[in-house]
Amino acid sequence: MPTEAPHALHADYIRAHIRTVPDWPSPGVQFRDITPLLQNPKVFRVLVDEFVHRYFDVRPDAIAGLDARGFILGAVVAYELNVGFVPIRKKGKLPFTTVAESYELEYGSATVELHTDAVKPGDRVVLIDDLIATGGTMLAGKRLLEKLGATVLEGAAIVDLPELGGSQKLRKAGLPLFTLVDFEGH
């Protein structure tokens, strides 16, 4: 897996286009909104290129995207790398036979699912989402892919919120991570 960091100039450029929405969805939360990255075609191209260049020589068999914002980035990166895209959905959204993985949230639990034929044993997959907070969703996605015999090469995200402990938790679980920017607080 490549070890280089994102180009510093690109990371600053991307960070400058992430909107912070205070007190959303609840008081005290600083929500990191990636939609401005998607609205500007030049910024979106820089964002996508950071991931495409990282995985160009690695050539995973598929990119798996986590519901829902991981679909946006993951599908484009998969297209650019000429590999398949695998959606990992919230429970009850996939029409075919699925495997499921539940995980704990701050207040309750959630479940994500994957079609049983989404990957084959031995497939090499990169798992993408927009943001790493507590790490629960990405860890559940990793477990789902591994249940079907895939190898998760790396977890990738635009934003890491290190104070919430998710990136540390994921690395402890054996998942290498690649993120473009981090923000203090949550």
Number of C-alpha atoms within 10 A of each C-alpha: 10 11 7 8 12 17 11 11 9 17 19 13 16 21 19 12 18 19 15 13 12 14 12 12 10 9 8 11 14 18 17 20 15 19 13 15 21 17 11 11 11 10 18 17 12 16 21 17 17 19 25 19 15 17 19 15 11 15 17 21 21 26 28 29 28 25 20 14 15 22 22 16 23 29 21 17 27 24 14 15 21 14 16 18 22 24 22 29 20 19 16 11 12 15 7 10 10 16 16 20 19 19 16 14 12 7 6 7 10 15 16 24 25 26 20 16 12 17 24 15 12 13 17 20 26 25 27 31 24 24 24 26 18 22 22 21 25 28 23 22 30 26 18 23 28 18 16 19 15 21 21 24 18 20 24 25 22 25 23 27 20 17 15 16 14 21 26 15 15 20 15 10 11 11 20 15 19 22 22 22 20 17 13 10 12 16
